[in-house]
C-alpha cells in the first residue's frame, strides 16, 4: 500500500444518501481476483444505460470532475454488503478521500486497509463542501481540510492515521513485529511448521 500523501483536488459531489456497495460496484463485476481493474465498474448502473452508453446526467461522466481525488457523498455511505471490492473500485478510479456524514462500519474499516481516507463530518459541513467549486486540500498529518472559505478539522483514530501515512496494509503491520514473532517462535515449545 502506498503512503498517503496530502491531497489537493476539486471534489466530485455525489449528493446521495445510503449509497450501498452494490451501487458502488455491482455484483456482476466481482469476478476479478486482483484489486485493480474495478474503477471502470464504479457506479456502473448510474454511469451507463442498458446499452453501456454513458449517461450525461451522472456526475462521473462530467468532464469537469475528471481527475478528482475527493468524493463527497451523503449519509451512510458504503452500506449494504461487506464487499471490499467497493473500496477497490473507488481507489482504482482515482479517489483518495471520501467525505460523508457517516459510513457503514465494514466499509469504513476496508477504506483504511486499502489506503483510502474516509472523513466523517457533520451534515452542515458536508453540505458546504458539496458546494465547493475550487480545489480543496486534505492534510492528514494535521487532520485538516482547507476550502476556499474555511479550514475544517477532522478526527481520526491515531492508529488508522499511522496506517495511512506509512502505507501499512495488514501484512506490513505484521512485519513490524517480525523480530518479536521470530523470538517467540524460537522460544516456543510448539513445533514450527516451516
C-alpha positions as CSV (number, residue, x, y, z in Angstrom):
1,X,0.0,0.0,0.0
2,X,1.3,3.5,-0.9
3,X,1.8,6.0,1.9
4,X,-1.0,8.6,1.9
5,X,0.1,12.0,0.5
6,X,-1.7,15.3,1.1
7,X,-4.4,15.8,-1.5
8,X,-5.4,19.0,-3.3
9,X,-8.2,18.4,-5.8
10,X,-11.6,19.6,-6.9
11,X,-14.4,17.5,-5.3
12,X,-16.8,15.2,-7.0
13,X,-20.2,15.9,-5.5
14,X,-22.3,12.7,-5.1
15,X,-25.2,14.2,-3.1
16,X,-26.9,10.8,-2.4
17,X,-27.6,9.1,0.9
18,X,-27.4,5.4,1.7
19,X,-25.1,4.6,-1.2
20,X,-24.6,0.8,-0.9
21,X,-21.8,-1.3,-2.0
22,X,-23.8,-2.8,-4.8
23,X,-24.3,0.7,-6.2
24,X,-20.6,1.4,-5.8
25,X,-19.6,-1.8,-7.7
26,X,-22.4,-4.1,-8.9
27,X,-22.2,-7.8,-8.1
28,X,-21.8,-8.9,-11.7
29,X,-18.3,-7.3,-11.7
30,X,-16.9,-9.1,-8.7
31,X,-15.1,-11.8,-10.8
32,X,-11.7,-10.1,-10.8
33,X,-9.2,-11.7,-8.4
34,X,-6.8,-8.7,-8.1
35,X,-7.6,-5.2,-6.6
36,X,-7.0,-3.4,-9.9
37,X,-9.4,-3.1,-12.8
38,X,-12.6,-2.2,-10.8
39,X,-12.5,1.5,-11.5
40,X,-14.3,1.1,-14.8
41,X,-17.2,-0.5,-13.0
42,X,-17.6,2.2,-10.3
43,X,-21.2,3.3,-10.1
44,X,-21.8,1.3,-13.3
45,X,-25.6,1.3,-13.2
46,X,-25.6,5.1,-12.6
47,X,-22.9,5.8,-15.2
48,X,-24.2,3.7,-18.1
49,X,-27.5,2.9,-19.7
50,X,-28.6,-0.6,-20.7
51,X,-26.5,-0.3,-24.0
52,X,-23.5,0.7,-21.9
53,X,-23.6,4.3,-23.2
54,X,-22.6,7.0,-20.7
55,X,-25.5,8.8,-19.0
56,X,-24.9,12.5,-19.5
57,X,-26.6,13.4,-16.2
58,X,-24.3,11.4,-13.9
59,X,-21.6,13.3,-12.1
60,X,-18.7,10.9,-13.0
61,X,-19.5,11.4,-16.7
62,X,-19.0,15.2,-16.4
63,X,-15.5,16.1,-17.7
64,X,-15.4,18.9,-15.2
65,X,-14.7,16.3,-12.5
66,X,-12.2,14.2,-14.4
67,X,-9.1,13.6,-12.2
68,X,-10.9,14.5,-9.0
69,X,-9.4,12.6,-6.0
70,X,-12.1,13.6,-3.4
71,X,-15.6,12.2,-3.4
72,X,-18.2,14.0,-1.2
73,X,-21.3,12.0,-0.5
74,X,-24.4,11.8,1.8
75,X,-25.0,10.0,5.0
76,X,-24.5,6.2,5.4
77,X,-22.0,5.8,2.5
78,X,-20.9,2.2,1.8
79,X,-23.8,0.5,3.5
80,X,-25.1,-2.9,2.3
81,X,-22.9,-6.0,1.8
82,X,-19.4,-6.1,3.2
83,X,-17.6,-6.3,-0.2
84,X,-14.1,-4.9,-0.2
85,X,-14.4,-4.5,-3.9
86,X,-16.3,-1.3,-3.4
87,X,-13.2,0.3,-1.9
88,X,-11.0,-1.2,-4.6
89,X,-13.3,0.4,-7.3
90,X,-13.1,3.8,-5.6
91,X,-9.3,3.6,-5.3
92,X,-8.8,2.2,-8.8
93,X,-11.0,5.0,-10.3
94,X,-8.7,7.5,-8.6
95,X,-10.3,8.6,-5.4
96,X,-8.1,9.0,-2.3
97,X,-10.6,10.7,0.1
98,X,-14.3,10.1,0.7
99,X,-16.1,12.8,2.8
100,X,-19.5,12.0,4.2
101,X,-21.6,12.5,7.4
102,X,-21.3,8.8,8.2
103,X,-20.1,5.5,6.8
104,X,-21.1,1.9,7.2
105,X,-18.7,0.2,9.7
106,X,-17.2,-2.5,7.5
107,X,-16.8,-0.1,4.5
108,X,-15.1,2.4,6.8
109,X,-12.7,-0.3,8.0
110,X,-12.0,-1.5,4.5
111,X,-11.0,2.0,3.5
112,X,-8.1,2.1,5.9
113,X,-7.0,-1.4,4.8
114,X,-6.7,-0.2,1.2
115,X,-5.3,3.3,1.6
116,X,-8.5,5.3,1.2
117,X,-9.2,8.1,3.7
118,X,-12.8,8.2,4.9
119,X,-13.6,11.5,6.7
120,X,-16.8,11.8,8.7
121,X,-18.1,15.4,9.2
122,X,-21.4,16.8,10.4
123,X,-24.1,17.2,7.7
124,X,-23.9,21.0,7.6
125,X,-20.2,21.0,6.9
126,X,-20.6,18.3,4.2
127,X,-23.3,20.3,2.6
128,X,-21.0,23.3,2.5
129,X,-18.2,21.2,1.0
130,X,-20.6,19.8,-1.7
131,X,-21.0,23.4,-3.0
132,X,-17.2,24.0,-3.4
133,X,-16.1,24.6,-6.9
134,X,-12.5,25.5,-6.2
135,X,-10.0,22.7,-5.2
136,X,-9.8,21.8,-1.5
137,X,-6.8,20.4,0.3
138,X,-6.8,17.5,2.7
139,X,-3.9,17.3,5.1
140,X,-3.9,14.0,7.0
141,X,-0.9,14.8,9.3
142,X,-2.7,17.9,10.6
143,X,-6.2,16.4,10.2
144,X,-7.5,19.4,8.3
145,X,-9.4,20.3,5.2
146,X,-8.9,23.7,3.6
147,X,-11.6,25.1,1.3
148,X,-11.7,28.5,-0.3
149,X,-13.5,29.9,2.7
150,X,-12.6,27.9,5.8
151,X,-10.3,25.4,7.5
152,X,-12.1,22.3,8.9
153,X,-10.5,19.9,11.4
154,X,-11.5,16.2,11.4
155,X,-11.0,13.4,13.9
156,X,-9.2,10.2,13.1
157,X,-8.1,7.3,15.2
158,X,-4.3,7.6,15.7
159,X,-3.6,4.0,14.7
160,X,-5.6,4.4,11.4
161,X,-3.8,7.7,10.7
162,X,-0.4,5.9,11.1
163,X,-1.5,3.1,8.8
164,X,-2.4,5.6,6.0
165,X,0.6,7.9,6.5
166,X,3.0,5.0,6.5
167,X,1.2,2.9,3.9
168,X,0.8,-0.1,6.1
169,X,-1.5,-2.9,5.0
170,X,-2.3,-5.8,7.3
171,X,0.8,-7.8,6.2
172,X,3.1,-4.8,6.6
173,X,1.7,-4.1,10.1
174,X,2.5,-7.7,11.0
175,X,6.1,-7.4,9.6
176,X,6.7,-4.6,12.0
177,X,6.8,-7.3,14.7
178,X,8.9,-9.8,12.8
179,X,11.7,-9.8,15.4
180,X,9.2,-10.5,18.2
181,X,7.5,-13.2,16.2
182,X,10.9,-14.8,15.4
183,X,11.9,-14.6,19.1
184,X,8.5,-16.2,20.1
185,X,8.9,-19.0,17.6
186,X,12.5,-19.6,18.7
187,X,11.4,-19.9,22.4
188,X,8.1,-21.6,21.8
189,X,7.6,-25.3,22.6
190,X,5.2,-25.6,19.7
191,X,6.9,-27.3,16.7
192,X,7.5,-25.0,13.7
193,X,5.5,-25.9,10.6
194,X,8.1,-24.2,8.4
